[in-house]
Amino acid sequence: MDNVNKLCAGAAKREISTDEKGVMVNDPLYAKALVLDDGKTKVVIIAMDAVAIGGICDIGDDFLARLRDRIGKELGIPEQNVLVNASHTHTAEPMLCKPEEQLERTFDAVRQAMQNMIEVKIGAGSGYENRVMINRTLRLKSGKAWTVRQANPCPPDEEVESIGPVDPEIGIIRIDHLDDTPFAVVYNFACHPLIGVPGGAVTANYPGFASKVIEETLGNDVMALFLQGAGGDISEILYKDISRPRNSESTGMMLGVSALKALENIKTANASLSVISETVEFPRRTDIPARIEALLREQDELLQSLRFASLNIKTFMPLYIKYAISPEYPLDYSYRYLHAEKRNDNGIIDIDLVNKANLEKYLKNIHVMEKLTKIQDDIATLKRHKAINDESGESTVKAEVMGIKIGECVLISAPLEALVEIGLNIKKASPYKHTFMAAYSNGYMHYGAPASYYDNGGYEVTECFLAPEWQTIYEEKAREIILKLQ
């Protein structure tokens, strides 16, 4: 007799979009639940179209604990076996229904999934998509970093040396009926859904559009669950585009099609489950006052450099155009310059020299203004995160790291916006071929940047209340959990 436990799965979803009057919803936001049971272990994976699981925006800090408590008490699934991931969609607010409705509907999705359990087969694989995203934190020739954001301009092109890494892997868990037809798809991708849709309406962004492509192509009520990866420093390639409408639907279609291509090559079989959830303590950073002081000094130096400017915008623009059109003969036709040269008249040459110096100074002032804009935002952000640490009254913050082994595939969680390098490190260190990071899961602690990034700046380091030592603590715990999963 076959003593291998059968693997069963159930899936369900509930819409969690806002019903606030006057807020336009372009496409529905969902809480999608997948329950897996191999006869010994039950696991719940919940994918939510939300910015974060607590910390910011619509979902409250008590949501996770209340949801897990209810799942434990009413459905008998251990709280530490529940993974809740946020897609990190950025959109209009409010995005989600009221807090009590969020809890009720998300729990109901889990309950429905448990009621619909069937025997399944499961397998893992990888897709590839590198056309839709970039690492948004530019590496400058000065050794510093500058993050591409709407809140500040980009640096001058001549100051940019390189761009950072991306993770083009689409991690895929395929779940089939026993007859090999698809039942559900879990796919993991490191991205930052920011563009949205025209009009700024509420949207699940391109992960939502990708899921729609997968579900409609496969049919038969297949459910696609998107799990956000280590995408803290990733952005859509068209994020700063100013020549076309802001619409992430085409990006989602590309991601969905790429996932479908990979899905075709994944074989499924019976599999066992294993879950480990442990708590670590990340140190809170103490260097913020020194960082602010350094920025204030830089700001003062830049302000001092703004002196002695002759032009204003009214005189700069026409003059700049003239010198751009004809650098050699900007002020008049070439014959005027040739005639003056024959007469040894340097008047027109002299005014050229004055104009060029004034143009150069004005352009320098513009670049200074752009840097000042960024510095002001950096100072405000650092002050906000210092306040977060001060209000906590603690030198550390507790963080959950959860590992789920499904057959020969491993999911490892992080309760923050992990940057790409962190996710790549975890994958590289894992002995499993298919290791996927579910960042933005089971809590929210803002950004998690590599320790080596802290002195270089960049938004992700500024928008961070953790000390750089957090990286070693997290990566060591993640590796430890992965190795202990059986």
Secondary structure in CASP SS format (residue, H / E / C, confidence):
PFRMAT SS
TARGET T0000
AUTHOR 0000-0000-0000
METHOD secondary structure of the structure
MODEL  1
M C 1.00
D C 1.00
N C 1.00
V C 1.00
N C 1.00
K C 1.00
L C 1.00
C E 1.00
A E 1.00
G E 1.00
A E 1.00
A E 1.00
K E 1.00
R E 1.00
E E 1.00
I C 1.00
S E 1.00
T C 1.00
D C 1.00
E C 1.00
K C 1.00
G C 1.00
V C 1.00
M C 1.00
V E 1.00
N C 1.00
D C 1.00
P C 1.00
L C 1.00
Y E 1.00
A E 1.00
K E 1.00
A E 1.00
L E 1.00
V E 1.00
L E 1.00
D E 1.00
D C 1.00
G C 1.00
K C 1.00
T C 1.00
K E 1.00
V E 1.00
V E 1.00
I E 1.00
I E 1.00
A E 1.00
M E 1.00
D C 1.00
A C 1.00
V C 1.00
A C 1.00
I C 1.00
G C 1.00
G C 1.00
I C 1.00
C C 1.00
D C 1.00
I C 1.00
G C 1.00
D C 1.00
D C 1.00
F H 1.00
L H 1.00
A H 1.00
R H 1.00
L H 1.00
R H 1.00
D H 1.00
R H 1.00
I H 1.00
G H 1.00
K H 1.00
E H 1.00
L H 1.00
G C 1.00
I C 1.00
P C 1.00
E H 1.00
Q H 1.00
N H 1.00
V E 1.00
L E 1.00
V E 1.00
N E 1.00
A E 1.00
S C 1.00
H C 1.00
T C 1.00
H C 1.00
T C 1.00
A C 1.00
E C 1.00
P C 1.00
M C 1.00
L E 1.00
C C 1.00
K C 1.00
P H 1.00
E H 1.00
E H 1.00
Q H 1.00
L H 1.00
E H 1.00
R H 1.00
T H 1.00
F H 1.00
D H 1.00
A H 1.00
V H 1.00
R H 1.00
Q H 1.00
A H 1.00
M H 1.00
Q H 1.00
N C 1.00
M C 1.00
I E 1.00
E E 1.00
V C 1.00
K E 1.00
I E 1.00
G E 1.00
A E 1.00
G E 1.00
S E 1.00
G E 1.00
Y E 1.00
E C 1.00
N C 1.00
R C 1.00
V C 1.00
M E 1.00
I E 1.00
N E 1.00
R C 1.00
T E 1.00
L E 1.00
R E 1.00
L E 1.00
K C 1.00
S C 1.00
G C 1.00
K C 1.00
A E 1.00
W E 1.00
T E 1.00
V C 1.00
R E 1.00
Q C 1.00
A C 1.00
N E 1.00
P C 1.00
C C 1.00
P C 1.00
P C 1.00
D H 1.00
E H 1.00
E H 1.00
V E 1.00
E E 1.00
S E 1.00
I C 1.00
G C 1.00
P C 1.00
V C 1.00
D C 1.00
P C 1.00
E E 1.00
I E 1.00
G E 1.00
I E 1.00
I E 1.00
R E 1.00
I E 1.00
D E 1.00
H C 1.00
L C 1.00
D C 1.00
D C 1.00
T C 1.00
P E 1.00
F E 1.00
A E 1.00
V E 1.00
V E 1.00
Y E 1.00
N E 1.00
F E 1.00
A C 1.00
C C 1.00
H C 1.00
P C 1.00
L C 1.00
I C 1.00
G C 1.00
V C 1.00
P H 1.00
G H 1.00
G H 1.00
A C 1.00
V E 1.00
T C 1.00
A C 1.00
N H 1.00
Y H 1.00
P H 1.00
G H 1.00
F H 1.00
A H 1.00
S H 1.00
K H 1.00
V H 1.00
I H 1.00
E H 1.00
E H 1.00
T H 1.00
L H 1.00
G C 1.00
N C 1.00
D C 1.00
V C 1.00
M E 1.00
A E 1.00
L E 1.00
F E 1.00
L E 1.00
Q E 1.00
G C 1.00
A C 1.00
G C 1.00
G C 1.00
D C 1.00
I E 1.00
S E 1.00
E E 1.00
I C 1.00
L C 1.00
Y C 1.00
K C 1.00
D C 1.00
I C 1.00
S C 1.00
R C 1.00
P C 1.00
R C 1.00
N C 1.00
S C 1.00
E H 1.00
S H 1.00
T H 1.00
G H 1.00
M H 1.00
M H 1.00
L H 1.00
G H 1.00
V H 1.00
S H 1.00
A H 1.00
L H 1.00
K H 1.00
A H 1.00
L H 1.00
E C 1.00
N C 1.00
I C 1.00
K C 1.00
T C 1.00
A E 1.00
N C 1.00
A C 1.00
S C 1.00
L E 1.00
S E 1.00
V E 1.00
I E 1.00
S E 1.00
E E 1.00
T E 1.00
V E 1.00
E E 1.00
F E 1.00
P E 1.00
R E 1.00
R C 1.00
T C 1.00
D C 1.00
I H 1.00
P H 1.00
A H 1.00
R H 1.00
I H 1.00
E H 1.00
A H 1.00
L H 1.00
L H 1.00
R H 1.00
E H 1.00
Q H 1.00
D H 1.00
E H 1.00
L H 1.00
L H 1.00
Q H 1.00
S C 1.00
L C 1.00
R C 1.00
F C 1.00
A C 1.00
S C 1.00
L C 1.00
N C 1.00
I H 1.00
K H 1.00
T H 1.00
F H 1.00
M H 1.00
P H 1.00
L H 1.00
Y H 1.00
I H 1.00
K H 1.00
Y H 1.00
A H 1.00
I H 1.00
S C 1.00
P C 1.00
E C 1.00
Y C 1.00
P C 1.00
L C 1.00
D C 1.00
Y C 1.00
S H 1.00
Y H 1.00
R H 1.00
Y H 1.00
L H 1.00
H H 1.00
A H 1.00
E H 1.00
K H 1.00
R C 1.00
N C 1.00
D C 1.00
N C 1.00
G H 1.00
I H 1.00
I H 1.00
D H 1.00
I H 1.00
D H 1.00
L H 1.00
V H 1.00
N H 1.00
K H 1.00
A H 1.00
N H 1.00
L H 1.00
E H 1.00
K H 1.00
Y H 1.00
L H 1.00
K H 1.00
N H 1.00
I H 1.00
H H 1.00
V H 1.00
M H 1.00
E H 1.00
K H 1.00
L H 1.00
T H 1.00
K H 1.00
I H 1.00
Q H 1.00
D H 1.00
D H 1.00
I H 1.00
A H 1.00
T H 1.00
L H 1.00
K H 1.00
R H 1.00
H H 1.00
K H 1.00
A H 1.00
I H 1.00
N H 1.00
D H 1.00
E H 1.00
S H 1.00
G C 1.00
E C 1.00
S C 1.00
T E 1.00
V E 1.00
K E 1.00
A E 1.00
E E 1.00
V E 1.00
M E 1.00
G E 1.00
I E 1.00
K E 1.00
I E 1.00
G C 1.00
E C 1.00
C E 1.00
V E 1.00
L E 1.00
I E 1.00
S E 1.00
A C 1.00
P C 1.00
L C 1.00
E E 1.00
A E 1.00
L C 1.00
V H 1.00
E H 1.00
I H 1.00
G H 1.00
L H 1.00
N H 1.00
I H 1.00
K H 1.00
K H 1.00
A H 1.00
S C 1.00
P C 1.00
Y C 1.00
K C 1.00
H E 1.00
T E 1.00
F E 1.00
M E 1.00
A E 1.00
A C 1.00
Y C 1.00
S E 1.00
N C 1.00
G C 1.00
Y C 1.00
M C 1.00
H C 1.00
Y E 1.00
G E 1.00
A C 1.00
P C 1.00
A H 1.00
S H 1.00
Y H 1.00
Y H 1.00
D H 1.00
N H 1.00
G C 1.00
G C 1.00
Y H 1.00
E H 1.00
V H 1.00
T H 1.00
E C 1.00
C C 1.00
F C 1.00
L E 1.00
A C 1.00
P C 1.00
E C 1.00
W H 1.00
Q H 1.00
T H 1.00
I H 1.00
Y H 1.00
E H 1.00
E H 1.00
K H 1.00
A H 1.00
R H 1.00
E H 1.00
I H 1.00
I H 1.00
L H 1.00
K H 1.00
L C 1.00
Q C 1.00
END
